């Protein structure tokens, strides 16, 4: 019985986290990958999302190598940023930009229950 309740507790916590943070960006602020992470975060900022994405700056954490290993194993993507929507990777900066340019990103986010408040008006994005 103990194992069942512990498992149920994790599943409940996982569900609550996905509701609170449906969009999670695993990012870097240092070194080479920072420019890609910065571009992805700026793009998502323009969408004025609710709830806002949870940003995890991996290279500022003591467990960064473990996070990278787990993300690579779970998403088959070893680079940063890695944008996760309801537990599934949307990809990195180039993938987000492609989805945006093809008018798919808003639809994907809204379909997942994320409120997009950006109207698309006001000119081109400055990325």
MODELLER restraints for C-alpha pairs under 7 A, 6 or more apart:
rsr = mdl.restraints
at = mdl.atoms
rsr.add(forms.Gaussian(group=physical.xy_distance, feature=features.Distance(at['CA:18:A'], at['CA:86:A']), mean=5.91, stdev=0.5))
rsr.add(forms.Gaussian(group=physical.xy_distance, feature=features.Distance(at['CA:21:A'], at['CA:51:A']), mean=6.85, stdev=0.5))
rsr.add(forms.Gaussian(group=physical.xy_distance, feature=features.Distance(at['CA:21:A'], at['CA:53:A']), mean=6.32, stdev=0.5))
rsr.add(forms.Gaussian(group=physical.xy_distance, feature=features.Distance(at['CA:21:A'], at['CA:54:A']), mean=5.93, stdev=0.5))
rsr.add(forms.Gaussian(group=physical.xy_distance, feature=features.Distance(at['CA:22:A'], at['CA:85:A']), mean=5.61, stdev=0.5))
rsr.add(forms.Gaussian(group=physical.xy_distance, feature=features.Distance(at['CA:22:A'], at['CA:86:A']), mean=5.04, stdev=0.5))
rsr.add(forms.Gaussian(group=physical.xy_distance, feature=features.Distance(at['CA:23:A'], at['CA:53:A']), mean=4.82, stdev=0.5))
rsr.add(forms.Gaussian(group=physical.xy_distance, feature=features.Distance(at['CA:23:A'], at['CA:54:A']), mean=6.33, stdev=0.5))
rsr.add(forms.Gaussian(group=physical.xy_distance, feature=features.Distance(at['CA:23:A'], at['CA:84:A']), mean=5.69, stdev=0.5))
rsr.add(forms.Gaussian(group=physical.xy_distance, feature=features.Distance(at['CA:23:A'], at['CA:85:A']), mean=4.58, stdev=0.5))
rsr.add(forms.Gaussian(group=physical.xy_distance, feature=features.Distance(at['CA:23:A'], at['CA:86:A']), mean=6.49, stdev=0.5))
rsr.add(forms.Gaussian(group=physical.xy_distance, feature=features.Distance(at['CA:24:A'], at['CA:53:A']), mean=5.34, stdev=0.5))
rsr.add(forms.Gaussian(group=physical.xy_distance, feature=features.Distance(at['CA:24:A'], at['CA:54:A']), mean=4.64, stdev=0.5))
rsr.add(forms.Gaussian(group=physical.xy_distance, feature=features.Distance(at['CA:24:A'], at['CA:55:A']), mean=5.95, stdev=0.5))
rsr.add(forms.Gaussian(group=physical.xy_distance, feature=features.Distance(at['CA:24:A'], at['CA:83:A']), mean=5.90, stdev=0.5))
rsr.add(forms.Gaussian(group=physical.xy_distance, feature=features.Distance(at['CA:24:A'], at['CA:84:A']), mean=5.08, stdev=0.5))
rsr.add(forms.Gaussian(group=physical.xy_distance, feature=features.Distance(at['CA:24:A'], at['CA:85:A']), mean=6.50, stdev=0.5))
rsr.add(forms.Gaussian(group=physical.xy_distance, feature=features.Distance(at['CA:25:A'], at['CA:53:A']), mean=6.67, stdev=0.5))
rsr.add(forms.Gaussian(group=physical.xy_distance, feature=features.Distance(at['CA:25:A'], at['CA:54:A']), mean=6.13, stdev=0.5))
rsr.add(forms.Gaussian(group=physical.xy_distance, feature=features.Distance(at['CA:25:A'], at['CA:55:A']), mean=4.86, stdev=0.5))
rsr.add(forms.Gaussian(group=physical.xy_distance, feature=features.Distance(at['CA:25:A'], at['CA:56:A']), mean=6.09, stdev=0.5))
rsr.add(forms.Gaussian(group=physical.xy_distance, feature=features.Distance(at['CA:25:A'], at['CA:81:A']), mean=6.57, stdev=0.5))
rsr.add(forms.Gaussian(group=physical.xy_distance, feature=features.Distance(at['CA:25:A'], at['CA:82:A']), mean=5.89, stdev=0.5))
rsr.add(forms.Gaussian(group=physical.xy_distance, feature=features.Distance(at['CA:25:A'], at['CA:83:A']), mean=4.52, stdev=0.5))
rsr.add(forms.Gaussian(group=physical.xy_distance, feature=features.Distance(at['CA:25:A'], at['CA:84:A']), mean=6.21, stdev=0.5))
rsr.add(forms.Gaussian(group=physical.xy_distance, feature=features.Distance(at['CA:26:A'], at['CA:55:A']), mean=6.20, stdev=0.5))
rsr.add(forms.Gaussian(group=physical.xy_distance, feature=features.Distance(at['CA:26:A'], at['CA:56:A']), mean=4.92, stdev=0.5))
rsr.add(forms.Gaussian(group=physical.xy_distance, feature=features.Distance(at['CA:26:A'], at['CA:57:A']), mean=6.18, stdev=0.5))
rsr.add(forms.Gaussian(group=physical.xy_distance, feature=features.Distance(at['CA:26:A'], at['CA:58:A']), mean=6.27, stdev=0.5))
rsr.add(forms.Gaussian(group=physical.xy_distance, feature=features.Distance(at['CA:26:A'], at['CA:80:A']), mean=6.71, stdev=0.5))
rsr.add(forms.Gaussian(group=physical.xy_distance, feature=features.Distance(at['CA:26:A'], at['CA:81:A']), mean=5.43, stdev=0.5))
rsr.add(forms.Gaussian(group=physical.xy_distance, feature=features.Distance(at['CA:26:A'], at['CA:82:A']), mean=5.14, stdev=0.5))
rsr.add(forms.Gaussian(group=physical.xy_distance, feature=features.Distance(at['CA:26:A'], at['CA:83:A']), mean=6.28, stdev=0.5))
rsr.add(forms.Gaussian(group=physical.xy_distance, feature=features.Distance(at['CA:27:A'], at['CA:37:A']), mean=5.38, stdev=0.5))
rsr.add(forms.Gaussian(group=physical.xy_distance, feature=features.Distance(at['CA:27:A'], at['CA:55:A']), mean=6.84, stdev=0.5))
rsr.add(forms.Gaussian(group=physical.xy_distance, feature=features.Distance(at['CA:27:A'], at['CA:56:A']), mean=5.89, stdev=0.5))
rsr.add(forms.Gaussian(group=physical.xy_distance, feature=features.Distance(at['CA:27:A'], at['CA:57:A']), mean=4.83, stdev=0.5))
rsr.add(forms.Gaussian(group=physical.xy_distance, feature=features.Distance(at['CA:27:A'], at['CA:58:A']), mean=5.84, stdev=0.5))
rsr.add(forms.Gaussian(group=physical.xy_distance, feature=features.Distance(at['CA:27:A'], at['CA:80:A']), mean=5.64, stdev=0.5))
rsr.add(forms.Gaussian(group=physical.xy_distance, feature=features.Distance(at['CA:27:A'], at['CA:81:A']), mean=4.55, stdev=0.5))
rsr.add(forms.Gaussian(group=physical.xy_distance, feature=features.Distance(at['CA:27:A'], at['CA:82:A']), mean=6.76, stdev=0.5))
rsr.add(forms.Gaussian(group=physical.xy_distance, feature=features.Distance(at['CA:28:A'], at['CA:34:A']), mean=5.18, stdev=0.5))
rsr.add(forms.Gaussian(group=physical.xy_distance, feature=features.Distance(at['CA:28:A'], at['CA:37:A']), mean=6.04, stdev=0.5))
rsr.add(forms.Gaussian(group=physical.xy_distance, feature=features.Distance(at['CA:28:A'], at['CA:57:A']), mean=5.18, stdev=0.5))
rsr.add(forms.Gaussian(group=physical.xy_distance, feature=features.Distance(at['CA:28:A'], at['CA:58:A']), mean=5.67, stdev=0.5))
rsr.add(forms.Gaussian(group=physical.xy_distance, feature=features.Distance(at['CA:28:A'], at['CA:59:A']), mean=5.48, stdev=0.5))
rsr.add(forms.Gaussian(group=physical.xy_distance, feature=features.Distance(at['CA:28:A'], at['CA:80:A']), mean=6.52, stdev=0.5))
rsr.add(forms.Gaussian(group=physical.xy_distance, feature=features.Distance(at['CA:28:A'], at['CA:81:A']), mean=6.78, stdev=0.5))
rsr.add(forms.Gaussian(group=physical.xy_distance, feature=features.Distance(at['CA:29:A'], at['CA:57:A']), mean=6.62, stdev=0.5))
rsr.add(forms.Gaussian(group=physical.xy_distance, feature=features.Distance(at['CA:29:A'], at['CA:59:A']), mean=6.92, stdev=0.5))
rsr.add(forms.Gaussian(group=physical.xy_distance, feature=features.Distance(at['CA:30:A'], at['CA:59:A']), mean=6.90, stdev=0.5))
rsr.add(forms.Gaussian(group=physical.xy_distance, feature=features.Distance(at['CA:33:A'], at['CA:80:A']), mean=6.16, stdev=0.5))
rsr.add(forms.Gaussian(group=physical.xy_distance, feature=features.Distance(at['CA:36:A'], at['CA:81:A']), mean=6.65, stdev=0.5))
rsr.add(forms.Gaussian(group=physical.xy_distance, feature=features.Distance(at['CA:36:A'], at['CA:93:A']), mean=5.64, stdev=0.5))
rsr.add(forms.Gaussian(group=physical.xy_distance, feature=features.Distance(at['CA:37:A'], at['CA:80:A']), mean=6.38, stdev=0.5))
rsr.add(forms.Gaussian(group=physical.xy_distance, feature=features.Distance(at['CA:37:A'], at['CA:81:A']), mean=4.88, stdev=0.5))
rsr.add(forms.Gaussian(group=physical.xy_distance, feature=features.Distance(at['CA:37:A'], at['CA:93:A']), mean=6.60, stdev=0.5))
rsr.add(forms.Gaussian(group=physical.xy_distance, feature=features.Distance(at['CA:39:A'], at['CA:93:A']), mean=6.56, stdev=0.5))
rsr.add(forms.Gaussian(group=physical.xy_distance, feature=features.Distance(at['CA:39:A'], at['CA:127:A']), mean=6.09, stdev=0.5))
rsr.add(forms.Gaussian(group=physical.xy_distance, feature=features.Distance(at['CA:40:A'], at['CA:93:A']), mean=4.86, stdev=0.5))
rsr.add(forms.Gaussian(group=physical.xy_distance, feature=features.Distance(at['CA:40:A'], at['CA:96:A']), mean=6.83, stdev=0.5))
rsr.add(forms.Gaussian(group=physical.xy_distance, feature=features.Distance(at['CA:42:A'], at['CA:127:A']), mean=6.83, stdev=0.5))
rsr.add(forms.Gaussian(group=physical.xy_distance, feature=features.Distance(at['CA:43:A'], at['CA:127:A']), mean=6.99, stdev=0.5))
rsr.add(forms.Gaussian(group=physical.xy_distance, feature=features.Distance(at['CA:46:A'], at['CA:118:A']), mean=6.57, stdev=0.5))
rsr.add(forms.Gaussian(group=physical.xy_distance, feature=features.Distance(at['CA:47:A'], at['CA:116:A']), mean=5.78, stdev=0.5))
rsr.add(forms.Gaussian(group=physical.xy_distance, feature=features.Distance(at['CA:47:A'], at['CA:117:A']), mean=6.24, stdev=0.5))
rsr.add(forms.Gaussian(group=physical.xy_distance, feature=features.Distance(at['CA:47:A'], at['CA:118:A']), mean=4.67, stdev=0.5))
rsr.add(forms.Gaussian(group=physical.xy_distance, feature=features.Distance(at['CA:48:A'], at['CA:116:A']), mean=6.04, stdev=0.5))
rsr.add(forms.Gaussian(group=physical.xy_distance, feature=features.Distance(at['CA:48:A'], at['CA:117:A']), mean=5.26, stdev=0.5))
rsr.add(forms.Gaussian(group=physical.xy_distance, feature=features.Distance(at['CA:48:A'], at['CA:118:A']), mean=5.55, stdev=0.5))
rsr.add(forms.Gaussian(group=physical.xy_distance, feature=features.Distance(at['CA:49:A'], at['CA:114:A']), mean=6.60, stdev=0.5))
rsr.add(forms.Gaussian(group=physical.xy_distance, feature=features.Distance(at['CA:49:A'], at['CA:115:A']), mean=5.60, stdev=0.5))
rsr.add(forms.Gaussian(group=physical.xy_distance, feature=features.Distance(at['CA:49:A'], at['CA:116:A']), mean=4.88, stdev=0.5))
rsr.add(forms.Gaussian(group=physical.xy_distance, feature=features.Distance(at['CA:49:A'], at['CA:117:A']), mean=6.18, stdev=0.5))
rsr.add(forms.Gaussian(group=physical.xy_distance, feature=features.Distance(at['CA:50:A'], at['CA:114:A']), mean=5.94, stdev=0.5))
rsr.add(forms.Gaussian(group=physical.xy_distance, feature=features.Distance(at['CA:50:A'], at['CA:115:A']), mean=4.94, stdev=0.5))
rsr.add(forms.Gaussian(group=physical.xy_distance, feature=features.Distance(at['CA:50:A'], at['CA:116:A']), mean=6.63, stdev=0.5))
rsr.add(forms.Gaussian(group=physical.xy_distance, feature=features.Distance(at['CA:51:A'], at['CA:114:A']), mean=6.54, stdev=0.5))
rsr.add(forms.Gaussian(group=physical.xy_distance, feature=features.Distance(at['CA:58:A'], at['CA:64:A']), mean=5.25, stdev=0.5))
rsr.add(forms.Gaussian(group=physical.xy_distance, feature=features.Distance(at['CA:68:A'], at['CA:78:A']), mean=6.66, stdev=0.5))
rsr.add(forms.Gaussian(group=physical.xy_distance, feature=features.Distance(at['CA:71:A'], at['CA:77:A']), mean=6.91, stdev=0.5))
rsr.add(forms.Gaussian(group=physical.xy_distance, feature=features.Distance(at['CA:71:A'], at['CA:78:A']), mean=6.92, stdev=0.5))
rsr.add(forms.Gaussian(group=physical.xy_distance, feature=features.Distance(at['CA:72:A'], at['CA:78:A']), mean=4.75, stdev=0.5))
rsr.add(forms.Gaussian(group=physical.xy_distance, feature=features.Distance(at['CA:75:A'], at['CA:89:A']), mean=6.02, stdev=0.5))
rsr.add(forms.Gaussian(group=physical.xy_distance, feature=features.Distance(at['CA:80:A'], at['CA:92:A']), mean=6.41, stdev=0.5))
rsr.add(forms.Gaussian(group=physical.xy_distance, feature=features.Distance(at['CA:81:A'], at['CA:92:A']), mean=5.09, stdev=0.5))
rsr.add(forms.Gaussian(group=physical.xy_distance, feature=features.Distance(at['CA:81:A'], at['CA:93:A']), mean=6.38, stdev=0.5))
rsr.add(forms.Gaussian(group=physical.xy_distance, feature=features.Distance(at['CA:82:A'], at['CA:89:A']), mean=6.69, stdev=0.5))
rsr.add(forms.Gaussian(group=physical.xy_distance, feature=features.Distance(at['CA:82:A'], at['CA:91:A']), mean=5.53, stdev=0.5))
rsr.add(forms.Gaussian(group=physical.xy_distance, feature=features.Distance(at['CA:82:A'], at['CA:92:A']), mean=4.94, stdev=0.5))
rsr.add(forms.Gaussian(group=physical.xy_distance, feature=features.Distance(at['CA:83:A'], at['CA:89:A']), mean=5.61, stdev=0.5))
rsr.add(forms.Gaussian(group=physical.xy_distance, feature=features.Distance(at['CA:83:A'], at['CA:90:A']), mean=5.48, stdev=0.5))
rsr.add(forms.Gaussian(group=physical.xy_distance, feature=features.Distance(at['CA:83:A'], at['CA:91:A']), mean=5.68, stdev=0.5))
rsr.add(forms.Gaussian(group=physical.xy_distance, feature=features.Distance(at['CA:83:A'], at['CA:92:A']), mean=6.05, stdev=0.5))
rsr.add(forms.Gaussian(group=physical.xy_distance, feature=features.Distance(at['CA:84:A'], at['CA:90:A']), mean=5.86, stdev=0.5))
rsr.add(forms.Gaussian(group=physical.xy_distance, feature=features.Distance(at['CA:99:A'], at['CA:105:A']), mean=4.89, stdev=0.5))
rsr.add(forms.Gaussian(group=physical.xy_distance, feature=features.Distance(at['CA:106:A'], at['CA:116:A']), mean=6.82, stdev=0.5))
rsr.add(forms.Gaussian(group=physical.xy_distance, feature=features.Distance(at['CA:110:A'], at['CA:116:A']), mean=6.60, stdev=0.5))
